[in-house]
Amino acid sequence: MPADSIFMINYDQQWTSVRYMQVCEGFQSHIVSMHLSLMTYPWFYHKRALYTERNNMTFPGTYLTTTTNAVHAQRRIEEDGAFTMFQFLHANVPDHRVYIGGKFTHGDAEVMKHYELLPVGLISQILSIPRLPNAFLYSHMCFGSWERVLSFLPMLPDLQKFPEETWEWTIARDVKDRLGDT
């Protein structure tokens, strides 16, 4: 990922392995990785500086709220100063490359109206719809990413051998999810 990227992660095992590689091994330390689910807690407001100091990203409120229940979300926005995923993306996509590992936990209709997920291997880049590449470039980006992934991961883990709580199972699920998105 390029410098100043924001990498939102929504799978615990993916989060743990990325944070290990960044903190312990110094790999890709120029990107900001964030656990998407942790952004939904009111105490997240006190942790935002850990992210904003590193790359000038913007949090348009105190913490991330879901929009599945519009009345509840509106109350959290008005009373707590919470923000939606659409507001977060609107504030950051113009200045940063934003990626997601895993999937959004809750649908946000505004996100789907204005943004598209471009699968780039095991993650997806979030692009505003007007900035989507043409079909040739889109396919080149997707399939070029898969060539790199398959050079490192030529076989999927055996799901008969690895239960759902293992990172091997998560990798297999993530590959299938991303292939389905491609």
Protein Blocks (a to p, Z undefined) as FASTA:
>chain_A
ZZhiacddfbfklmmmmmmmmmmnopaklbccddfklmmpfklmmmmmmmmmmnopacfb
fbdcdfkbmmlmmmmmmmnopacfklmmmmmmmmpccddehjdfbdcfklmmmpccddeh
jbccdddfklpccfklmmmmmmmmmmmmmmmmmbccdfklpcfkbmklmmmmmmmmmmmm
ZZ
